Amino acid sequence: MPGTACLLNRSPAAAVLLGLLFAAARVAATEPPAFTADQMGGTLRHNFNAEPQTLNPLTSKDVYATIVHDHVFETLIERDPDTLEWRGLLADRWDISPDGLAITFHLDPRAAFADGHALTAKDVLFTFETVRNPGIDCRAAASYLEDCESCEIVDERTVRFLWKKPYFQSLEVSGTFAPILPQHIYRFKNPREFNDLNNRLVGSGPYRFVEWKTGQHILLVRNEVYWRRPPAFDRILFRFILEEQAAVQAFLSGDLDDLAVSPEWWVKLQSRPLVRSTFQFWRYMSPGNGYRYIAWNNARPLFADARVRRAMTHLIWREQILKTMAHGIGVVTTGPFWPRSPQVDAAIPPWPFDRREAARLLAEAGWIDRNGDGWLENPKGERFAFEFTAVSGDQMTRDLVRVLREEFRRMGIDMSIRMVEWSVFVTRLDNRDYDAIMLGWTGSVESDPYQIWHSSQIADRGSNHVGFRSAEADRLIEEARITLDPVRRNDLYHRFQRILHEEQPYTFLWAGESLRLVSPRIQGVRLHTLGLDWREWWAGPDQPARPAPPGRSPAPPWRSPEAAP
């Protein structure tokens, strides 16, 4: 949902999310249509509401970099965007041994990189070894390969992954653990040399990287030697318009071709008849939407007590915030799984907004007003005070943190606010330099919570940045990984979710919906189970987007029946 900065869930087939949910546009690639000559050409113009911290294909952590990578790199397999079944991409077929421990991929003989070099098993092995290299800042992706024994070359076009034990995501991880990198471009002597790469992008995808002008845009151009059917556009432009109002104006004036908007702007724009009749409005929920949350740094003494964290959740009226600030677009969540997934325990109700219960829990944890000054203090006389860090540039975020500050103040909790740019935010996150933050994770069709919640992922800038530790949660996560029966596995995840519900390392806010506007000049837009796919779009040669003249309207915009208010 727009309004939250986003991190990348490196679940192999997922990504990070939740800036102006541009991430909702990230779906498994469809084979583009066979475009006619007059449909080919032009520039597709997107917008990012935050600038990537880096474009390194393995060490980047935000969704913005990942979206760029999706145009330049490819994985061995991908999900069909409608059936969600796995299908070949760089690999044209694969074999799985009877015990499930050996997965062999046969590379498509046509596969090649943008510089003309053939893509071979050596490149797959190089990518695998780079991800696993402890010196590479790629802990999130490496966490999914911990039970993978090895990757071995069978021949030039065949590679085999060997697993130590069964893993329910072994095919997904083997086939999508990382974008395949050309060894001759990315080989390194020192891991720091690779970690410092910022904008060297050479892959096998349909586009080549041209430039990154800081504060302005990222530009990609067509890979003229792309080995599959090419998409329509000659160029892909990602602009950096950080303020939503300015981005909306740029879209309406024809300077952007599609835009993810906040619920506030969605409602505003739908109320304007000319805008509604001119532009395409798309609203949908998909696994990639993920969820928003507030993280309480469990390593800080203030939030080390689960009673305090649960009290904080009781002070956040999620249903009312969702209704008033997000116009009811989304659903309050109780855990880290997609709300429509069987991984979710639907029997767990959200903690209600309850000031009395919050006060009781805080008093039980030792926080009461001891001197009548209106502030809570612990037995040492220290005031309950903390800093809330959020990403600047979004009005909804600013409004939300002010609401939280006032509610906490009413309870006697002193919350200060620090708004920072995205690059600064990520650095503070990596360094665990925060008390509380608001952020979002992208989701996937079926999640493995190991990356984000296992205690082994706290160190080395792993994704468990909140510092959550639970021996029982670790055990359930580990057991679920090797449980191939989905019913039994989901039962384990339900038990895991109940632990999170009691411990509240996050206050889970809500799962959002994608709210996307598309220019009338863009054709071929259709909805898949995983969302919209720009590879199917075309516009012909560059031309400005112009609102339809009065009295003449394009076909009515699509709205999902289940999402319509």
C-alpha positions as CSV (number, residue, x, y, z in Angstrom):
1,M,0.0,0.0,0.0
2,P,1.4,3.4,-0.8
3,G,2.8,5.3,2.1
4,T,5.2,2.8,3.5
5,A,8.8,2.3,2.7
6,C,9.6,-1.2,1.6
7,L,12.1,-3.9,2.1
8,L,12.7,-7.0,0.0
9,N,11.5,-10.3,1.2
10,R,14.1,-12.5,-0.5
11,S,11.8,-15.4,-0.5
12,P,13.1,-16.5,-3.8
13,A,10.0,-15.8,-5.8
14,A,9.1,-12.7,-3.8
15,A,10.5,-9.3,-3.3
16,V,10.3,-6.4,-1.0
17,L,7.5,-4.0,-1.1
18,L,5.3,-1.2,0.1
19,G,6.6,2.0,-1.1
20,L,3.9,3.5,-3.3
21,L,3.2,-0.1,-3.9
22,F,5.0,0.0,-7.2
23,A,6.0,-3.4,-6.1
24,A,2.6,-4.7,-6.8
25,A,3.5,-4.4,-10.5
26,R,6.2,-7.0,-10.0
27,V,4.8,-10.3,-11.3
28,A,6.2,-13.4,-12.9
29,A,7.1,-12.6,-16.5
30,T,4.7,-13.6,-19.2
31,E,5.9,-14.4,-22.7
32,P,5.2,-11.1,-24.4
33,P,2.7,-11.1,-27.3
34,A,4.0,-11.1,-30.9
35,F,3.8,-7.4,-31.3
36,T,3.2,-5.9,-34.7
37,A,5.7,-3.4,-36.2
38,D,3.5,-0.4,-35.3
39,Q,3.1,-1.6,-31.7
40,M,6.9,-1.7,-31.2
41,G,8.9,1.2,-29.9
42,G,8.5,4.1,-27.5
43,T,9.3,4.6,-23.8
44,L,7.4,3.2,-20.8
45,R,7.7,5.7,-17.9
46,H,7.3,4.5,-14.4
47,N,7.9,6.3,-11.0
48,F,9.7,5.3,-7.8
49,N,8.6,7.1,-4.6
50,A,12.1,6.5,-3.2
51,E,15.5,6.1,-4.8
52,P,17.3,2.8,-4.6
53,Q,20.2,2.6,-2.2
54,T,22.2,0.5,-4.6
55,L,21.6,-1.5,-7.8
56,N,23.9,-4.4,-6.9
57,P,22.0,-7.5,-8.1
58,L,22.7,-9.5,-5.0
59,T,23.2,-7.1,-2.1
60,S,20.3,-4.7,-2.7
61,K,17.6,-4.8,-0.2
62,D,14.7,-2.7,-1.5
63,V,12.0,-3.3,-4.0
64,Y,13.0,-0.5,-6.2
65,A,16.3,-2.1,-7.2
66,T,14.5,-5.4,-7.6
67,I,12.1,-4.0,-10.1
68,V,15.0,-2.7,-12.2
69,H,16.7,-6.1,-11.9
70,D,13.5,-7.8,-13.2
71,H,14.0,-6.0,-16.5
72,V,17.7,-6.9,-16.8
73,F,18.2,-10.3,-15.2
74,E,16.4,-13.7,-15.3
75,T,16.1,-16.8,-13.1
76,L,16.0,-20.4,-14.0
77,I,12.3,-20.8,-13.6
78,E,9.3,-18.5,-12.9
79,R,5.6,-18.8,-11.9
80,D,2.8,-18.7,-14.4
81,P,1.1,-15.4,-13.4
82,D,-2.4,-17.0,-13.6
83,T,-2.0,-20.7,-12.6
84,L,0.9,-20.1,-10.2
85,E,2.6,-23.3,-11.5
86,W,6.3,-23.3,-12.1
87,R,7.5,-23.0,-15.7
88,G,10.9,-22.7,-17.4
89,L,12.7,-19.4,-18.0
90,L,16.4,-19.8,-18.5
91,A,15.9,-23.6,-18.0
92,D,13.6,-25.2,-20.5
93,R,13.0,-28.3,-18.3
94,W,14.1,-29.9,-15.1
95,D,14.1,-33.3,-13.3
96,I,13.6,-34.1,-9.7
97,S,15.0,-37.3,-8.1
98,P,12.5,-39.6,-6.4
99,D,13.7,-38.5,-3.0
100,G,13.4,-34.8,-3.9
101,L,17.1,-34.2,-3.0
102,A,18.5,-33.7,-6.5
103,I,17.0,-31.1,-8.9
104,T,18.6,-31.0,-12.3
105,F,18.0,-28.0,-14.6
106,H,18.6,-28.1,-18.4
107,L,19.4,-24.6,-19.7
108,D,17.7,-23.3,-22.8
109,P,20.3,-23.5,-25.5
110,R,19.3,-20.1,-26.8
111,A,19.9,-18.3,-23.4
112,A,22.5,-15.6,-23.7
113,F,23.6,-12.4,-21.9
114,A,23.1,-8.9,-23.3
115,D,26.8,-8.8,-24.4
116,G,26.3,-11.8,-26.6
117,H,28.0,-14.4,-24.4
118,A,26.1,-17.7,-24.0
119,L,24.7,-18.4,-20.6
120,T,26.1,-21.6,-19.3
121,A,26.1,-23.8,-16.2
122,K,29.3,-22.0,-15.1
123,D,27.3,-18.8,-14.7
124,V,24.7,-20.6,-12.6
125,L,27.5,-22.1,-10.4
126,F,29.2,-18.7,-10.1
127,T,26.0,-17.1,-8.9
128,F,25.3,-19.8,-6.4
129,E,28.8,-19.6,-5.0
130,T,28.7,-15.8,-4.8
131,V,25.4,-15.9,-2.9
132,R,26.9,-18.5,-0.5
133,N,30.1,-16.6,0.0
134,P,30.1,-15.4,3.7
135,G,31.9,-12.2,2.6
136,I,29.0,-11.2,0.3
137,D,26.4,-9.0,1.9
138,C,23.6,-11.3,0.8
139,R,22.5,-13.0,4.0
140,A,18.7,-13.0,3.1
141,A,19.1,-15.0,-0.1
142,A,21.8,-17.3,1.4
143,S,19.4,-18.2,4.2
144,Y,17.3,-20.2,1.8
145,L,20.3,-22.2,0.7
146,E,21.5,-23.3,4.1
147,D,20.2,-26.9,3.5
148,C,21.5,-27.1,0.0
149,E,24.6,-29.3,-0.1
150,S,26.0,-28.1,-3.4
151,C,25.4,-26.9,-7.0
152,E,27.3,-28.9,-9.5
153,I,27.9,-28.7,-13.3
154,V,26.8,-31.7,-15.2
155,D,27.7,-30.3,-18.6
156,E,27.8,-26.9,-20.2
157,R,24.0,-26.6,-20.3
158,T,23.1,-28.7,-17.3
159,V,23.3,-27.9,-13.6
160,R,22.3,-29.9,-10.5
161,F,21.3,-28.8,-7.0
162,L,21.8,-31.4,-4.2
163,W,19.9,-30.9,-1.0
164,K,20.9,-32.3,2.4
165,K,17.3,-33.0,3.4
166,P,13.8,-32.5,2.1
167,Y,12.6,-28.9,1.9
168,F,9.1,-27.9,0.7
169,Q,10.6,-25.0,-1.3
170,S,13.6,-26.8,-2.8
171,L,12.4,-26.4,-6.4
172,E,11.5,-22.8,-5.9
173,V,14.8,-22.0,-4.2
174,S,16.9,-23.9,-6.6
175,G,15.2,-22.2,-9.6
176,T,14.9,-18.6,-8.2
177,F,17.5,-18.2,-5.5
178,A,19.0,-15.2,-7.4
179,P,19.2,-13.6,-10.9
180,I,21.8,-15.5,-12.9
181,L,25.0,-13.4,-13.3
182,P,27.6,-13.6,-16.1
183,Q,30.8,-14.9,-14.5
184,H,33.0,-13.0,-17.0
185,I,31.5,-9.7,-15.9
186,Y,31.1,-10.2,-12.2
187,R,34.1,-12.3,-11.1
188,F,35.9,-10.8,-8.2
189,K,39.0,-11.4,-6.1
190,N,37.8,-9.9,-2.9
191,P,34.1,-10.0,-1.6
192,R,34.3,-6.3,-0.8
193,E,35.0,-5.6,-4.5
194,F,31.6,-7.3,-5.3
195,N,29.7,-5.6,-2.4
196,D,30.8,-2.2,-3.6
197,L,29.4,-2.7,-7.1
198,N,26.5,-0.2,-7.5
199,N,25.4,0.1,-11.1
200,R,27.1,-2.6,-13.1
201,L,24.1,-4.4,-14.6
202,V,24.6,-7.0,-17.3
203,G,22.1,-9.9,-17.5
204,S,20.1,-12.1,-19.9
205,G,16.9,-10.1,-19.6
206,P,15.1,-7.9,-22.3
207,Y,16.7,-4.6,-21.3
208,R,20.2,-3.2,-20.7
209,F,21.2,-0.6,-18.1
210,V,22.2,2.8,-19.5
211,E,22.3,5.3,-16.7
212,W,21.3,6.3,-13.2
213,K,21.1,10.0,-12.7
214,T,20.9,10.6,-9.0
215,G,17.8,12.4,-8.0
216,Q,16.3,12.1,-11.5
217,H,15.9,8.7,-13.1
218,I,17.2,5.3,-14.1
219,L,17.1,4.5,-17.8
220,L,17.1,1.1,-19.5
221,V,17.2,0.4,-23.3
222,R,16.2,-2.6,-25.3
223,N,18.6,-5.6,-25.3
224,E,18.9,-6.0,-29.1
225,V,20.2,-9.5,-28.8
226,Y,17.5,-10.7,-26.4
227,W,17.1,-14.5,-26.8
228,R,13.3,-14.6,-26.3
229,R,10.4,-12.8,-27.8
230,P,11.0,-9.1,-27.1
231,P,8.6,-6.7,-25.3
232,A,7.3,-3.7,-27.1
233,F,9.1,-0.7,-25.6
234,D,12.5,0.5,-26.7
235,R,13.2,2.2,-23.4
236,I,12.1,1.9,-19.7
237,L,12.4,5.0,-17.6
238,F,12.1,5.0,-13.8
239,R,11.7,8.5,-12.5
240,F,12.2,9.6,-8.9
241,I,9.2,11.7,-7.9
242,L,9.1,11.3,-4.1
243,E,6.1,13.4,-3.2
244,E,2.8,11.8,-4.1
245,Q,1.0,14.9,-5.1
246,A,3.8,15.8,-7.6
247,A,3.8,12.2,-8.9
248,V,0.0,12.4,-9.5
249,Q,0.3,15.7,-11.3
250,A,3.1,14.2,-13.5
251,F,0.8,11.3,-14.3
252,L,-2.2,13.4,-15.1
253,S,-0.2,15.7,-17.4
254,G,1.2,12.7,-19.4
255,D,4.7,12.5,-18.0
256,L,4.2,9.0,-16.5
257,D,2.5,6.0,-18.0
258,D,1.4,4.2,-14.8
259,L,1.3,5.1,-11.1
260,A,0.6,3.4,-7.8
261,V,-1.4,5.7,-5.6
262,S,-2.4,5.8,-2.0
263,P,-6.1,5.2,-1.0
264,E,-6.5,8.9,-0.4
265,W,-5.5,9.8,-4.0
266,W,-7.4,6.8,-5.4
267,V,-10.7,8.1,-3.8
268,K,-9.9,11.7,-4.9
269,L,-9.2,10.8,-8.5
270,Q,-12.2,8.4,-8.8
271,S,-14.4,11.3,-7.7
272,R,-13.4,13.3,-10.8
273,P,-15.6,12.2,-13.7
274,L,-13.1,13.3,-16.5
275,V,-10.2,11.6,-14.8
276,R,-12.2,8.4,-14.2
277,S,-13.4,8.3,-17.8
278,T,-10.0,9.0,-19.2
279,F,-7.5,6.9,-17.3
280,Q,-7.5,3.2,-16.4
281,F,-8.1,2.4,-12.8
282,W,-6.9,-1.0,-11.5
283,R,-7.6,-2.3,-8.0
284,Y,-6.6,-5.8,-6.8
285,M,-5.0,-7.9,-4.1
286,S,-2.3,-10.4,-4.9
287,P,0.3,-12.3,-2.8
288,G,3.0,-9.7,-3.6
289,N,1.1,-7.0,-1.8
290,G,2.6,-8.1,1.5
291,Y,1.8,-6.3,4.7
292,R,2.7,-3.2,6.7
293,Y,4.0,-3.3,10.2
294,I,5.5,-1.4,13.1
295,A,8.7,-3.1,14.4
296,W,9.7,-2.7,18.1
297,N,13.4,-3.3,18.4
298,N,13.4,-6.3,20.8
299,A,17.1,-5.7,21.6
300,R,16.3,-2.3,23.2
301,P,15.5,-2.7,26.9
302,L,12.3,-0.7,26.5
303,F,10.8,-3.2,24.1
304,A,12.4,-6.4,25.4
305,D,9.3,-7.2,27.4
306,A,6.4,-8.8,25.3
307,R,3.9,-7.2,27.7
308,V,5.1,-3.8,26.6
309,R,5.0,-4.7,22.9
310,R,1.5,-6.1,23.3
311,A,0.4,-2.9,25.1
312,M,1.7,-0.8,22.2
313,T,-0.5,-2.9,19.8
314,H,-3.5,-2.3,22.1
315,L,-2.9,1.4,21.7
316,I,-3.0,1.4,17.9
317,W,-6.6,1.5,16.6
318,R,-5.8,-0.3,13.4
319,E,-9.3,-0.7,12.2
320,Q,-10.1,3.0,12.6
321,I,-6.8,4.0,11.0
322,L,-7.5,1.8,8.1
323,K,-11.0,3.2,7.7
324,T,-10.1,6.8,8.0
325,M,-6.6,7.1,6.5
326,A,-6.8,4.2,3.9
327,H,-10.6,4.5,3.2
328,G,-11.0,0.9,4.3
329,I,-8.8,-0.4,1.5
330,G,-7.0,-3.4,3.0
331,V,-7.5,-5.8,5.8
332,V,-6.0,-5.9,9.4
333,T,-3.5,-8.7,9.7
334,T,-2.4,-10.9,12.6
335,G,0.7,-12.4,11.2
336,P,3.2,-12.5,8.4
337,F,1.3,-14.6,5.8
338,W,-0.9,-13.4,2.9
339,P,-4.5,-13.1,4.3
340,R,-5.9,-15.4,1.7
341,S,-3.3,-18.2,2.2
342,P,-4.0,-21.4,4.1
343,Q,-0.8,-20.6,6.0
344,V,-2.8,-18.1,8.0
345,D,-4.6,-19.2,11.1
346,A,-8.0,-17.4,10.6
347,A,-9.0,-18.2,14.1
348,I,-6.6,-15.7,15.6
349,P,-8.4,-12.4,16.1
350,P,-6.5,-9.1,15.9
351,W,-5.7,-7.6,19.3
352,P,-8.3,-4.9,19.9
353,F,-7.8,-1.2,20.6
354,D,-8.0,-1.2,24.4
355,R,-6.5,1.5,26.5
356,R,-7.4,-0.3,29.8
357,E,-5.7,-3.5,28.8
358,A,-2.7,-1.5,27.6
359,A,-2.4,0.3,30.9
360,R,-2.7,-3.0,32.8
361,L,0.0,-4.6,30.8
362,L,2.3,-1.6,31.2
363,A,1.7,-1.5,34.9
364,E,2.4,-5.2,35.1
365,A,5.7,-4.6,33.3
366,G,6.6,-1.8,35.8
367,W,5.5,1.3,33.9
368,I,3.3,3.6,35.9
369,D,3.1,7.4,36.6
370,R,5.1,7.5,39.8
371,N,5.2,11.3,40.3
372,G,2.0,12.6,38.9
373,D,3.6,14.4,35.9
374,G,1.6,12.5,33.4
375,W,4.4,10.3,32.1
376,L,5.0,6.7,32.7
377,E,8.2,5.8,34.6
378,N,9.9,2.5,35.5
379,P,11.0,1.6,39.1
380,K,14.3,3.5,38.4
381,G,12.3,6.7,37.6
382,E,13.2,6.5,33.9
383,R,10.5,7.9,31.6
384,F,8.9,5.7,28.9
385,A,10.4,7.6,26.0
386,F,11.4,6.4,22.5
387,E,12.1,7.5,19.0
388,F,9.9,6.4,16.0
389,T,11.8,6.4,12.7
390,A,9.9,6.6,9.4
391,V,10.7,7.4,5.8
392,S,10.0,10.9,4.7
393,G,8.2,12.0,1.6
394,D,4.7,10.5,2.2
395,Q,1.8,12.4,3.7
396,M,0.0,9.3,4.9
397,T,3.0,8.2,6.9
398,R,3.4,11.6,8.4
399,D,-0.2,11.7,9.4
400,L,-0.1,8.2,10.9
401,V,2.9,8.8,13.1
402,R,1.4,12.0,14.4
403,V,-1.8,10.0,15.4
404,L,0.4,7.4,17.1
405,R,2.3,10.1,19.0
406,E,-0.9,11.7,20.3
407,E,-2.4,8.3,21.4
408,F,0.8,7.3,23.1
409,R,1.0,10.7,24.8
410,R,-2.4,10.1,26.2
411,M,-1.1,7.0,27.9
412,G,1.9,8.8,29.3
413,I,4.4,7.5,26.6
414,D,6.8,10.1,25.2
415,M,7.4,9.4,21.5
416,S,9.6,11.6,19.3
417,I,9.6,11.3,15.5
418,R,12.5,11.1,13.1
419,M,11.8,11.3,9.4
420,V,14.7,10.3,7.1
421,E,15.3,9.6,3.5
422,W,15.2,6.0,2.3
423,S,19.0,5.4,2.0
424,V,19.5,6.7,5.6
425,F,16.6,4.5,6.8
426,V,18.1,1.4,5.3
427,T,21.5,2.1,6.9
428,R,19.8,2.6,10.3
429,L,18.0,-0.6,9.8
430,D,21.1,-2.6,8.9
431,N,22.8,-1.2,12.0
432,R,19.8,-1.9,14.2
433,D,19.9,1.8,15.0
434,Y,16.3,2.4,15.9
435,D,13.7,2.0,18.7
436,A,10.6,1.6,16.5
437,I,10.0,1.9,12.8
438,M,7.2,1.5,10.2
439,L,7.9,-0.7,7.2
440,G,6.5,-3.3,4.9
441,W,7.4,-6.7,3.5
442,T,6.3,-8.1,0.2
443,G,4.7,-11.5,0.2
444,S,4.7,-14.6,-1.9
445,V,2.4,-17.4,-2.9
446,E,3.7,-19.5,-0.1
447,S,6.2,-18.1,2.4
448,D,9.0,-19.5,4.4
449,P,9.4,-17.3,7.5
450,Y,13.0,-18.5,8.2
451,Q,14.6,-15.4,6.6
452,I,12.7,-12.9,8.7
453,W,11.9,-14.7,12.0
454,H,14.5,-17.4,12.7
455,S,17.0,-16.2,15.4
456,S,20.0,-17.2,13.2
457,Q,19.0,-14.3,10.9
458,I,19.7,-11.6,13.6
459,A,23.4,-11.4,13.0
460,D,25.3,-10.2,10.0
461,R,22.6,-7.7,9.0
462,G,20.1,-10.5,8.5
463,S,16.4,-9.8,7.9
464,N,15.5,-10.4,11.6
465,H,16.4,-6.8,12.2
466,V,13.9,-6.6,15.1
467,G,16.0,-9.2,17.1
468,F,13.2,-11.6,17.8
469,R,14.3,-14.7,19.6
470,S,12.1,-17.8,20.4
471,A,13.4,-21.3,20.7
472,E,9.9,-22.7,20.0
473,A,9.4,-20.4,17.0
474,D,12.8,-21.6,15.6
475,R,11.8,-25.2,16.1
476,L,8.5,-24.8,14.3
477,I,10.1,-22.9,11.4
478,E,12.7,-25.6,11.0
479,E,10.2,-28.5,11.2
480,A,7.9,-26.8,8.7
481,R,10.8,-26.5,6.2
482,I,11.1,-30.3,6.0
483,T,7.4,-31.1,6.2
484,L,6.2,-31.8,2.7
485,D,2.6,-32.4,3.5
486,P,1.0,-28.9,3.2
487,V,-1.8,-29.6,5.7
488,R,0.7,-30.6,8.4
489,R,3.0,-27.8,7.4
490,N,0.3,-25.2,7.7
491,D,-0.6,-26.5,11.1
492,L,3.0,-25.8,12.2
493,Y,2.7,-22.3,10.7
494,H,-0.5,-21.7,12.7
495,R,1.3,-22.5,15.9
496,F,4.1,-20.3,14.9
497,Q,1.7,-17.5,14.1
498,R,0.2,-17.8,17.6
499,I,3.7,-17.3,19.1
500,L,4.1,-14.1,17.1
501,H,0.6,-13.0,18.2
502,E,1.5,-13.3,21.9
503,E,5.0,-11.9,21.6
504,Q,4.1,-9.0,19.2
505,P,7.7,-8.4,18.0
506,Y,5.8,-6.4,15.3
507,T,2.5,-4.7,15.5
508,F,1.0,-6.2,12.2
509,L,-1.0,-3.3,10.7
510,W,-2.7,-4.5,7.5
511,A,-2.3,-6.1,4.1
512,G,-2.9,-3.6,1.4
513,E,-4.3,-3.7,-2.1
514,S,-2.7,-2.5,-5.3
515,L,-4.2,0.8,-6.6
516,R,-2.8,1.5,-10.0
517,L,-3.5,4.1,-12.6
518,V,-2.5,3.5,-16.2
519,S,-2.4,6.0,-19.0
520,P,-4.9,5.8,-21.8
521,R,-2.1,5.5,-24.4
522,I,-1.0,2.2,-22.9
523,Q,-2.8,-0.8,-24.4
524,G,-2.8,-4.5,-23.6
525,V,-3.3,-4.1,-19.8
526,R,-5.0,-7.1,-18.2
527,L,-5.1,-8.6,-14.7
528,H,-3.4,-11.8,-13.7
529,T,-3.5,-13.6,-10.4
530,L,-0.2,-12.0,-9.6
531,G,-1.1,-8.6,-10.8
532,L,-0.4,-6.5,-13.9
533,D,2.5,-7.3,-16.3
534,W,4.1,-4.4,-18.3
535,R,5.6,-7.0,-20.7
536,E,2.1,-7.3,-22.4
537,W,1.7,-3.5,-22.8
538,W,2.4,-1.4,-25.9
539,A,2.0,2.2,-27.0
540,G,3.8,2.5,-30.3
541,P,6.2,5.4,-30.9
542,D,6.4,8.0,-28.2
543,Q,3.4,10.3,-27.9
544,P,2.1,12.4,-25.0
545,A,-0.8,11.0,-22.9
546,R,-3.8,13.3,-23.4
547,P,-7.1,13.1,-21.6
548,A,-10.0,12.0,-23.7
549,P,-12.1,15.0,-25.1
550,P,-15.4,15.7,-23.4
551,G,-18.1,13.3,-24.5
552,R,-15.7,10.6,-25.6
553,S,-14.6,8.0,-23.0
554,P,-12.5,4.8,-23.3
555,A,-13.9,1.5,-22.1
556,P,-14.9,1.6,-18.4
557,P,-12.0,0.9,-16.0
558,W,-11.8,-2.6,-14.5
559,R,-12.4,-3.1,-10.8
560,S,-12.2,-6.4,-9.1
561,P,-15.6,-7.5,-7.8
562,E,-14.2,-8.6,-4.4
563,A,-12.3,-5.4,-3.9
564,A,-15.0,-3.0,-5.0
565,P,-16.4,-0.9,-2.1
